[in-house]
Amino acid sequence: MLHAEAFVVPRDGHIPSVKVLEEARDGCSDLHWMIQDIVLVPVSELPQEAGGAPERQSERNL
């Protein structure tokens, strides 16, 4: 079984509700039967360990 942690950067300053985060968590768990537990962490920007350094950002974040 897999346990995962995902950082979520809200767009346009929108703070997701607990319900929205729970629905997103459930949707992630539904992607694969091995995903048993996932924690979604809302953050203002990605930490460096998760690709937050400018040179490692996705072009979608520019």
PAVEXTI-459064 format. One line per field, with one value per residue: residue in one letter; x, y, z of N, C-alpha, C, O in turn. Coordinates in pm, whole numbers, plus 50000, padded with zeros to 5 digits. Layout:
<sites>
sevo	[A,...]
n.c1	[X,...]
n.c2	[Y,...]
n.c3	[Z,...]
ca.c1	[X,...]
ca.c2	[Y,...]
ca.c3	[Z,...]
c.c1	[X,...]
c.c2	[Y,...]
c.c3	[Z,...]
o.c1	[X,...]
o.c2	[Y,...]
o.c3	[Z,...]
</sites>
This chain:
<sites>
sevo	[M,L,H,A,E,A,F,V,V,P,R,D,G,H,I,P,S,V,K,V,L,E,E,A,R,D,G,C,S,D,L,H,W,M,I,Q,D,I,V,L,V,P,V,S,E,L,P,Q,E,A,G,G,A,P,E,R,Q,S,E,R,N,L]
n.c1	[50082,50037,50138,50095,50199,50090,50153,49955,49900,49698,49515,49505,49475,49265,49128,49096,48811,48750,48587,48632,48905,48888,48737,48918,49127,48999,48956,49218,49294,49130,49257,49436,49445,49638,49691,49652,49641,49641,49771,49679,49830,49773,49961,50138,50341,50535,50752,51110,51197,50988,50994,50988,51186,51277,51405,51310,51042,50722,50617,50357,50329,50444]
n.c2	[49883,50230,50537,50880,51223,51534,51854,52140,52419,52683,52856,53198,53303,53166,52987,52654,52474,52254,52047,52046,51978,51723,51589,51604,51454,51202,51159,51134,50901,50722,50689,50476,50145,50087,50315,50401,50596,50945,51268,51596,51903,52234,52503,52817,52834,52595,52380,52362,52097,51977,52064,52338,52524,52791,52715,52464,52467,52397,52481,52563,52701,52943]
n.c3	[50000,49941,50083,50072,50031,49929,49800,49767,49576,49599,49345,49243,49502,49615,49875,49936,50054,50338,50253,49974,49971,50087,49891,49678,49787,49806,49535,49444,49579,49449,49209,49197,49319,49508,49650,49963,50156,50156,50201,50165,50139,50173,50051,50021,49835,49654,49838,49817,49804,49674,49416,49416,49365,49148,48904,48865,48825,48683,48351,48356,48589,48549]
ca.c1	[50000,50111,50099,50151,50176,50090,50141,49857,49912,49572,49527,49441,49446,49147,49156,49000,48741,48779,48511,48704,49027,48849,48699,49042,49195,48929,48982,49355,49292,49060,49342,49503,49404,49745,49696,49568,49631,49707,49754,49691,49875,49769,50076,50141,50432,50593,50885,51216,51200,50878,51005,50957,51291,51237,51458,51245,50899,50653,50586,50222,50337,50510]
ca.c2	[50000,50355,50654,50992,51361,51621,51996,52203,52565,52739,52959,53328,53328,53090,52889,52544,52434,52118,51957,52038,51901,51583,51535,51588,51340,51082,51142,51083,50762,50642,50672,50346,50068,50080,50439,50379,50717,51061,51393,51715,52015,52362,52590,52934,52798,52462,52376,52325,51951,51936,52133,52479,52613,52848,52643,52334,52488,52362,52598,52604,52790,53070]
ca.c3	[50000,49931,50161,49997,50074,49812,49828,49678,49573,49549,49242,49261,49641,49657,49979,49923,50177,50384,50165,49846,49994,50108,49760,49602,49848,49764,49392,49431,49625,49348,49091,49198,49436,49607,49729,50080,50236,50096,50275,50081,50222,50104,50079,49933,49726,49674,49899,49722,49790,49588,49289,49435,49316,49018,48787,48853,48816,48560,48271,48392,48704,48512]
c.c1	[50088,50051,50169,50117,50187,50072,50050,49874,49782,49599,49452,49400,49324,49188,49053,48938,48784,48709,48584,48832,48996,48810,48823,49121,49131,48953,49122,49361,49227,49145,49406,49470,49512,49756,49598,49542,49704,49672,49776,49722,49868,49887,50071,50237,50492,50727,50987,51219,51093,50880,50978,51065,51254,51286,51392,51094,50845,50624,50444,50222,50398,50409]
c.c2	[50125,50462,50772,51125,51448,51766,52059,52354,52620,52849,53085,53354,53256,52985,52776,52508,52293,52018,51938,51956,51752,51517,51512,51467,51209,51053,51087,50936,50670,50617,50534,50274,50063,50206,50424,50509,50829,51186,51507,51833,52144,52449,52708,52915,52663,52471,52328,52175,51898,52009,52280,52575,52663,52769,52506,52347,52441,52490,52646,52701,52925,53173]
c.c3	[50000,50021,50095,50063,49950,49856,49722,49689,49515,49445,49282,49406,49694,49759,49966,50058,50216,50293,50032,49862,50016,49976,49673,49655,49802,49616,49367,49471,49522,49223,49082,49327,49544,49693,49844,50155,50164,50178,50177,50171,50141,50148,49983,49816,49758,49744,49796,49698,49695,49454,49297,49388,49177,48897,48769,48842,48681,48482,48299,48508,48671,48472]
o.c1	[50198,49929,50288,50021,50283,49985,50067,49864,49759,49694,49348,49299,49282,49274,48933,49004,48845,48766,48595,48863,49070,48846,48831,49174,49202,48969,49141,49427,49264,49109,49427,49467,49481,49823,49476,49434,49817,49557,49880,49651,49948,49910,50009,50216,50499,50807,50951,51242,51105,50778,50948,51039,51204,51213,51414,51024,50914,50608,50412,50126,50402,50447]
o.c2	[50125,50475,50765,51137,51435,51796,52035,52410,52607,52925,53078,53421,53281,52902,52801,52512,52221,51914,51826,51873,51666,51402,51411,51389,51116,50938,51004,50856,50554,50534,50482,50335,50038,50205,50433,50530,50811,51206,51514,51859,52163,52467,52701,52973,52622,52559,52261,52131,51788,52016,52343,52694,52585,52756,52440,52245,52446,52597,52761,52776,53013,53286]
o.c3	[50053,50033,50065,50140,49874,49938,49603,49798,49394,49458,49347,49430,49807,49730,49983,50162,50137,50259,49983,49776,49968,49951,49602,49577,49764,49576,49278,49404,49510,49140,48973,49433,49661,49796,49826,50211,50118,50217,50112,50267,50050,50268,49878,49710,49873,49713,49700,49586,49643,49386,49196,49372,49095,48798,48667,48847,48579,48542,48269,48526,48757,48437]
</sites>
